[in-house]
Structures are given as C-alpha cells and as structure tokens.
C-alpha cells in the first residue's frame, strides 16, 4: 500500500511539474518580442528600467530586447534598417531624417525626459560656480548636432553667454567623453549619470552644475519607430506606451531609495546610496516628464534650439513627426 501511495505522489508531482513548465513556455511564447535600441545606458532613463524590472512590459504582452547603441545617429540607422523596431534617442534625430526626404521616416510616439540629462563636471573644485566661469575654458560638449551639445549651447545663450567665448569640443562622441576627460583633455565636460558621480568618487572631477535647469522643456529623449511600423503595429505601440507611462508615474511618485533598489540590477557597479543620490538630482531638477505626451510647444522649443545652433534651416511639422495617439496629456 505504501509503495502505491509513493508511486501516486511521484506521478502527481511529475504531472504538476509538466503543467507548470508548459504554462511558463506558453507565457513566454505568447509575448510579442520587440527590439529596442537605447542611445545610452544611464540612470537618466530610470523610468524605462523600472518598467522592465517591475514587469510592466510583460503585463502588456511585450518581451523587450534592449540593446545599447551609442549615438542618436546609430540608433536611427538601426531603426531605419529594421535591425530594431523601436529607437530611444533624442527627438532631433527624427527631424534630421524627415528633412532628408526619407519617405518612411521615423515618428516619435512617447517621451520620458524633458530636460537635458547632463551635469557640468569640472577638473578642479569650484566654490559658487557660475556659467560665466566657463568663459575662456575648454569644454567637451558632445557630438555636433546632437541633443547634449545643442542644449549645452542653449544654456549658455539663455544666460547671455556667446558659445564662441569658450572652446566647445564637438568632435568627441558621447561614449568617449568620460575617457577623453580622464585622459587629461579639457577643463570641463558635460556628463550624464552615473558617469558624473563615478568621476567624483574617483576624485577625477567635480559636479558643479546641471545643464537642464537653464533650458526650457523639450522632448529630450523619445521613443520612435518607422511610420510604416507604427501603422501596422498599433497594438504594440499602444502597449509599449502604456508600460513606459507606468514607469514614469512610478518614478515620479516613489522615493529615490526605493527606485534605486528597483534598478540596481542595471547598474551593478554602483551602490544603492550612489544611485539614490543621482535619482534625487534628476528629481529635484524636474528632468522626467509627468507622462509620455509630447506637446507641440516642447517640440517647437527643440526646433528653436536647433536653429540657433545652426543645425536646422527648415522646421519639421509636428503632426508628421509626433504621434500622440496613445499618450495622455494629463
């Protein structure tokens, strides 16, 4: 009798295990795979990592495959070539593509940041830093025509400083800016987190200011896809936008320590306290949007910045490059 009971238990256990494993396989295969290229790996994009960590995308039926693709130009190329379905970069990229005459151009459908993500890092400690302290100095400002460099120039102009009054190095790509500064190039560099804090921790630089506080709001970093993809995959775009919106709301309504614990797996070489410090910096400077909606005003602000930087001669139409079908302006 005992052997019969044991045999029955083994059979029941085997059947249960099979059902559980099978259900997991079905759950995985039922998710729609979407490849996303992100322009940088930074705590500035915390809402995205929260959405991934807390399963907001899976809740919407999406299996996100995220790849780091440094440079908005490279992200755009990946989207246009079909290597990825969704790009995540500065929305200036969509304007360049549209104005180039591309028929199947890229369209922005959701944004999570509304101010610059860069902090001004000095090689030396400076008490009571002012933007005028940059006059006559050498600053590594980012790739020419890229969002970081244009917004840095805008912050100067908004404070009656002519960019020509300092040397702004625009020859160095985003991924190489930290290394170039550490090697001895420049008096200042504009860096996103966690790079800025890492330099501080190593005693190789000092955060003295935040670029974003000197500029108006713009769709700084946005999600985009080819016009044709959006038209054929409305459900994917709707689900993706909903997941990102959840991430934004969570970050805007949660303390920095809790958020740091949520995203620590994406920044394993940083501590909870370090991440919390970075998140607090972005929160205090109103870096994140309240929702994914991209307003016409913000889009026009961006194009004004581009024109003043000499990167735009003809404005692109808002209704062509912004699809707010699934974003709520609350």
N, C-alpha and C positions, 0 to 999 in steps of 0.2 A: 504493500500500500504506500509506504514511504517513497519507494522508487517511482511509483506512478505520479505522486504529487510533485516530486522534484522534476520529473520529465515534463509535466504540465507547466510548471513555473518557467522552465527553460524555453518551452515553446511560446508561452505568453510573452516572455521578455524579448525573444527574437522577433516576434510579430510587431511588438510595440516599437522596438528599435528601428525596424524596417519602415514603419509608418512615419516615425519622426524624421528619419533621414530622407525619406521620399518627399515629405512635406517641405523640408528645407530646400531640396533640389528644385521642387516646383516653384517655391517662393523666389528662388534666385533666378530661375529661367523666366519667370513672369515679369521681371523687372526690365524696363527698356534701357539699354546701355546708351549713354551719351558721353562722348569725349569732349572734354573742356580743356582749353589751353589758357593758363593764367600767366600774366605778364611778369609777375614777381611773387616770391614767397615771403610774405610779410604779415606781421600782426595787424597791420592796417586793414587786412582782409578778414579779420576775426569773424564777422557775420557769416562768411562763407564756410569757414572751418567749423563753426558752431552747427551750421545746417548739416554738414557732413557727419560730425561726431554724434549729434543727437538723432540722426536718422530721419531728418525732415525730407530729404530727397527720396529715400526708400518709402516713406509714408505716402509719397506722391507717385510711387511706381517707377522711380528712376534709379538706375545704377550708374553713378557718376565716376568716370575715369579721368582723374585730374592730372595734367602734365604741366611742368614748369617750362615756359617758352619765353625766355627773357627778350624784352623789346616788343613794343606795340606793332612794329612793322613785321616782326616774325610771327606774332600771334595772328595778325591779319592774313599773312601768307598761308598759315595753317588752315584758317577758316575758308579762304577762297579756293584752296586746292582740294578741300574735302578731307584733309587729314584729321580734322576735328569738326564737330558740328557747332560748337559754341566757343566764342572767344571772350576773354575777360581782360580788358585793357582800357587805356584812355580813349574816350569817345572821339578825340581828334582824328583817330585813325579812320573812322567811318567817313569823315568829311574829306580826307585826302583821297580815299577810294572813289567816292561819289564824284568828286570834281575831276578825277582822272578819266571819267567817261565809262567806267565799268558798268555793264548792263545789269548783271546780277551782283549788285553792290551789297555791302553789309549794313544791317539795320540794328540799332540799339534798342533793346526791349526792357531792360531793367538796370538800375544802378544802385550801388551801396555806399559810395563815398561822395562827398560833396565839397570837400576841401583838399588841398594838397596834403600828401602824406609825408612830406619831408621836413626834417629838422635841420637847422643850420648847426654844423659841428665845426668848432674852432680847434686849431692845433694847440693854442695856448688858452689858459684860463682868462676870462674877461669879465670883470665885475660891471654890472649895469650896462650890458651890451645894448647897442642901438644899431639899426640898419646902416646908419651913416658910417659906422666903424668898418664897413666893407669897402668904402671908397679907397681906391688905390691898391686893393688887395687882389690876390689870385684865388678865384673860387671855381671848384669843379662843380659845374651846374647841371650836367646831364646832356644827353644827345640832342643836337639841334633839331628843333621841330617837334620834340617830344613834350608830353604834358609837364613833367617836372621842371624842365628848363624854361618853358614858356611861363609857367606860373611863378617861378622864381623872378623872372624879369618883371612880371606884372606886380609882384610885391614891392619891387624897387620903385617902379613908376608911380605906384599908389602912395609912395612916401617921398615923391618929388626927387627921386634919385635916378639919374640917367644911367642905364646899364653900361654905357661907354666909360663911366667914371671908375670902373673896375675891370679886371680881366676875368671874363667868364669862359672857362674851357668847355666847349661843347663837342669836343672830339672823342670823349670817352663814353662808352656805352654804360647803361645802368648797372649791369652786373659787375663791371670793373671799377666802379667809382671808389668803393672802400679800399680795394687793394692799391689803387693809384695813390690815394691819400696816405695810406700807411707807408708806402714806399718813399714818401717824402715830397710828393707833388702837391702844391697849393697851400694856401693859408687857411682856407675853409673848404668844406664840402657839404652838399645837401644830401642827407641820407634818410631813408625810411627806417622804421623799427623792424627787426631787432638790431640792425647794423649800428645805429647810433649809440644804443646802450652798450653794445659789445665793445665799441671803441672806448667808451667811458670806463667800463670795467677794466680794460687793459691799460688804461692811462695813456691812450694814444690820441684822445680827442675829448672835447667837452661840448655838450649840447648847450647852446646859448640862446636859441630862438626857434620858433615854429613858423614856417613859411605860410601855412594856411590861414593864419589869423590876419594876414594883410591883404587877402584876396577875397572877392565875393564868392558866392556858391556857384559851382559848375558841376556837370555830370563827370566828375573826375575819373572814376573807374566804372565802366559799364559792361554789361554782358551783351554780346552781339552775335548775329548769325546771318547767313546769306538770306537775301529777300526770298529766294525760292524755297529755302529750308523752312522758314517761318510760315510761309503759305501752305506748305504740305504737312507741317508738323505742329499744328496749333495746340494740340493736347500736350505735347512735350513742352512747348514754350509756356503754356499756362501752368503746368505742374512745376516747372523749374522756377518760374517767377514766384509762385506760392511758397515754395520751400525757402527761397532766398529771403522773402518777406518775413517769414517766421524767424529766420536767423537774425534779421535786422531788429525785429521787435524784441527778441530775447536779449540781444546785446544792449539795446537802449534801456531796458528795464531791469537789468541784472548788475550786481556789483562786480567790480573788476577782479576781485579774488576768485569769485565763483567762475567767471568767464575764463580766467587763467587756468583753472583746474580743468575746464572743459576742453581747452585747446592745447594743453601741454604736450600731448602726443605728436602734434605737428611741429613742435619746437623743443625737441628732447634735450638740446644743449643749453636751454635756459631754465631758470628756476621759476617757481610759482610767483615769488615776490618780484622778480625781474619783469615777468610778463604782466603782472598786475600794474606795475609802475608804467609800463608802456601803454596799456589799455586805458589807464587813468589819464595819461597825457592826451590821447586821442579823444576821449570822452569830454574832457574839460575844454577842448578846442573845437567841439562840435563837428568833428570830422565825418561822422557817419550820418547818412540820411535817415529820416524817420520812416520812410517807405521807399519802394523801388521806383516810384514815379519820377520821370524826367520832365521838368517843366520847360516851356518854351523860353521863359525868361533865363533860366540857367543855361540852356543851350545857346542862346544868343550871347550871353555873357562870355561863354567859352570862345565863340567865334570872334568877339571883340578882342579878346586876349590874343588870339591867333593873328588877327590883322595887325595889331600893334607890335607884335613880334616879327612882322614881315613874312609870316608863313601862310597867309591867306589873302587872296585878291578878290575872290568871289564867295559870298556866303552860300551855304547849302540850305535847302528847305527843311524846316523842322518836321513837317508832315511826311517827308520821304525817309528821313533817317531815324526818326523816333517812332516806335510802335508801343503805345501805352495801353493796348487793348486789355492786358491782364494786370496792370498796375493801378493801384488805387491812390488817389491824391487825398489822403486823409489828414 
